Each structure stands twice: as C-alpha cells, then as structure tokens.
Amino acid sequence: MGAARQGEPLSAGHRAPDFPLARLENGVVRGTTDLAELLEGGPVLLAFFKSTCPVCQMTLPFLERIHRGSAPGSLEIFGVSQDDAETTREFAGEFGIGFPMLLDTEESGYPASDAYGISHVPSLFLVERDGTIAWSMEGFNKKEFVAMAAQAGVNPFQPGENVPEWKAG
C-alpha cells in the first residue's frame, strides 16, 4: 500500500472526493482528468491498486471481464494505480487489462488515495453519476463482487472457476 495517510476508507452514502489525476490510455499518458469528467459518462467504478499486490493481480482481471461485458453507459471502470506510468503499463499488459488507468503516484503524494482513505489495496468504489458512493469494497469479497457486477449485467466468473470467497487487501 502506498498512500501517505491511512484512515478509514469512504463507504456508501459518502460524497466521492474529486481529484485531478493523469490518465493513461493504451499505455500513453493522455493529460489529466477528474471525477466530474469521468461521471459525465454515467456511473464509474474506481479500482485503487498497486502492481505488486497479489490480491490486485487476482481482482483486476475480473474487473476487465466486467469492463468487456457491460453495456455502454452502464458502468465505466477506471484503475487508479499507485505506480508510475511505465509500471502501470506493464501491469496492464501482463494481466490483460484494457480499461483506462489513472495515476495516483508517490511523486504526486497519492492525492486520490488519501482523499478516499485508502489503507489497503485493492479498494473499489462505485460512484453514481451524482457523485455519491453507492458501494465500496476493500480487499476481495466474492459475494459482494458478484452483486456489484450484476449491476452492470455481468457475471465475472466462469463456471467451475476456482475463485476464493475472500482475500484481505
């Protein structure tokens, strides 16, 4: 975990803090974006992660399945990487991640991680179009993950796939 300040992560019902972060698309930094801009397209799932986190390495490919399977406008997924652009690009390539990445780096002081109270990764936040957090999860909980994916109309797990019920972040 890389955030500088650790506290309680925000939960459902809280207003999601806005942030300016660099945006990485197809391995290239494409300027900066903020939460307000991301929400213009509908609800977003922010997935805070670090490339060296084993639970993140397990979770983000399941998020990619949701990204690929959800209807346009139903849910946009954004990875929020606590790594630099090159490390994030390598992680996305190694684990087959195609959704956009935002960079919340040590160099920038982890502004988004601190604002969301991140103490463990992965930490996921479903933010509604009005900026309210509708759901959050720290670590991995299969039952909660399935319920969140159902909102996007996707089952992220394949029949017979061995997926743990729970993993701490």
C-alpha positions as CSV (number, residue, x, y, z in Angstrom):
1,M,0.0,0.0,0.0
2,G,1.4,3.3,-1.0
3,A,-0.8,6.1,0.3
4,A,0.8,8.6,2.7
5,R,-2.1,9.0,5.1
6,Q,-4.1,6.0,6.3
7,G,-7.6,6.1,7.7
8,E,-11.0,4.7,7.3
9,P,-11.9,4.3,3.6
10,L,-15.0,6.1,2.5
11,S,-18.2,4.0,2.3
12,A,-21.6,4.0,0.7
13,G,-23.5,7.3,1.2
14,H,-20.4,9.5,1.3
15,R,-19.7,12.1,-1.3
16,A,-16.8,10.9,-3.5
17,P,-13.9,13.4,-3.5
18,D,-13.0,14.9,-6.8
19,F,-9.4,14.6,-8.0
20,P,-7.1,15.6,-10.8
21,L,-5.1,12.6,-12.0
22,A,-3.0,11.8,-15.0
23,R,-4.9,9.5,-17.4
24,L,-3.2,6.5,-19.0
25,E,-4.9,5.1,-22.1
26,N,-3.4,2.3,-24.3
27,G,-0.1,2.8,-22.4
28,V,0.1,6.5,-23.1
29,V,-0.5,9.4,-20.7
30,R,-3.3,11.5,-22.2
31,G,-3.4,14.5,-20.0
32,T,-5.4,14.7,-16.7
33,T,-8.9,14.1,-15.8
34,D,-11.1,14.5,-12.7
35,L,-14.1,12.6,-11.3
36,A,-16.6,15.1,-12.5
37,E,-15.4,14.5,-16.1
38,L,-15.5,10.7,-15.6
39,L,-19.1,10.8,-14.3
40,E,-20.3,12.6,-17.4
41,G,-20.5,9.1,-19.0
42,G,-22.5,7.6,-16.1
43,P,-21.6,5.6,-13.0
44,V,-17.9,4.7,-12.5
45,L,-16.1,2.1,-10.6
46,L,-12.7,3.3,-9.2
47,A,-10.3,0.4,-8.5
48,F,-7.3,1.6,-6.5
49,F,-4.4,-0.9,-6.8
50,K,-0.7,-1.4,-6.7
51,S,1.1,-3.6,-9.3
52,T,2.9,-5.7,-6.6
53,C,-0.3,-6.6,-4.7
54,P,-1.3,-10.2,-5.2
55,V,-5.0,-9.6,-4.5
56,C,-4.9,-6.8,-7.0
57,Q,-3.4,-9.1,-9.6
58,M,-6.3,-11.5,-8.9
59,T,-9.0,-8.9,-8.9
60,L,-8.3,-6.6,-11.8
61,P,-8.7,-9.3,-14.5
62,F,-12.2,-10.0,-13.1
63,L,-12.8,-6.2,-13.4
64,E,-11.7,-6.5,-17.0
65,R,-14.4,-9.1,-17.7
66,I,-17.0,-6.7,-16.3
67,H,-15.5,-3.9,-18.5
68,R,-15.7,-6.1,-21.6
69,G,-19.2,-7.4,-20.8
70,S,-21.1,-4.4,-19.6
71,A,-23.4,-2.4,-21.8
72,P,-22.2,1.0,-22.9
73,G,-23.1,3.6,-20.3
74,S,-24.0,1.1,-17.6
75,L,-20.6,1.2,-15.8
76,E,-17.2,2.6,-16.7
77,I,-14.2,1.1,-14.8
78,F,-11.1,3.1,-14.1
79,G,-8.0,1.6,-12.5
80,V,-6.3,4.1,-10.0
81,S,-2.7,3.0,-10.0
82,Q,-0.4,3.9,-7.1
83,D,2.5,3.1,-9.5
84,D,4.2,5.2,-12.2
85,A,3.1,5.1,-15.9
86,E,5.6,2.5,-17.0
87,T,4.9,0.1,-14.2
88,T,1.2,0.6,-14.7
89,R,1.5,0.0,-18.4
90,E,3.5,-3.3,-17.8
91,F,0.9,-4.4,-15.2
92,A,-2.0,-3.8,-17.7
93,G,-0.2,-5.7,-20.4
94,E,0.8,-8.7,-18.2
95,F,-2.8,-9.1,-16.8
96,G,-4.7,-8.2,-19.9
97,I,-6.3,-5.0,-18.6
98,G,-7.9,-2.7,-21.2
99,F,-9.9,-0.3,-19.2
100,P,-8.4,3.2,-18.6
101,M,-5.9,3.8,-15.8
102,L,-5.4,6.9,-13.7
103,L,-2.1,7.6,-12.0
104,D,-2.1,8.3,-8.2
105,T,1.6,8.2,-7.7
106,E,4.0,8.6,-4.8
107,E,5.5,11.5,-6.7
108,S,2.2,13.3,-6.7
109,G,1.6,12.5,-3.0
110,Y,-1.2,10.0,-3.5
111,P,-3.9,12.7,-3.5
112,A,-6.8,10.4,-4.5
113,S,-5.8,7.5,-2.2
114,D,-5.6,9.9,0.7
115,A,-8.9,11.6,-0.1
116,Y,-10.7,8.2,-0.2
117,G,-9.0,7.0,3.0
118,I,-7.2,4.0,1.3
119,S,-5.2,1.9,3.7
120,H,-5.2,-1.4,1.7
121,V,-5.5,-2.3,-2.0
122,P,-7.4,-3.3,-3.9
123,S,-10.1,-0.8,-2.8
124,L,-13.1,-0.4,-5.0
125,F,-15.7,2.5,-5.1
126,L,-18.8,2.5,-7.2
127,V,-19.7,6.2,-7.7
128,E,-23.1,7.2,-9.0
129,R,-23.5,10.0,-11.6
130,D,-24.4,12.4,-8.8
131,G,-21.0,11.8,-7.1
132,T,-22.3,9.6,-4.3
133,I,-20.5,6.4,-3.4
134,A,-23.1,3.6,-3.8
135,W,-20.8,0.7,-2.9
136,S,-17.2,0.1,-1.7
137,M,-15.0,-2.9,-1.0
138,E,-11.6,-3.2,0.5
139,G,-9.7,-6.4,-0.5
140,F,-11.8,-9.1,-2.2
141,N,-15.2,-10.5,-1.3
142,K,-16.6,-12.8,-3.9
143,K,-20.3,-12.3,-2.9
144,E,-20.0,-8.5,-2.8
145,F,-18.1,-8.6,-6.1
146,V,-20.8,-10.7,-7.8
147,A,-23.5,-8.3,-6.6
148,M,-21.6,-5.3,-7.9
149,A,-21.0,-7.0,-11.3
150,A,-24.7,-7.8,-11.5
151,Q,-25.5,-4.1,-11.6
152,A,-23.5,-4.0,-14.8
153,G,-25.3,-7.1,-16.1
154,V,-22.2,-9.3,-16.0
155,N,-21.2,-12.5,-14.2
156,P,-17.4,-12.0,-13.8
157,F,-16.7,-15.7,-13.0
158,Q,-16.7,-18.7,-15.4
159,P,-18.4,-21.9,-14.4
160,G,-16.0,-24.2,-12.5
161,E,-13.5,-21.4,-11.9
162,N,-11.8,-21.6,-8.5
163,V,-12.4,-18.1,-7.0
164,P,-11.7,-17.6,-3.3
165,E,-14.6,-16.3,-1.2
166,W,-12.5,-13.7,0.5
167,K,-9.0,-12.2,0.4
168,A,-7.6,-9.4,2.5
169,G,-6.1,-6.4,0.7
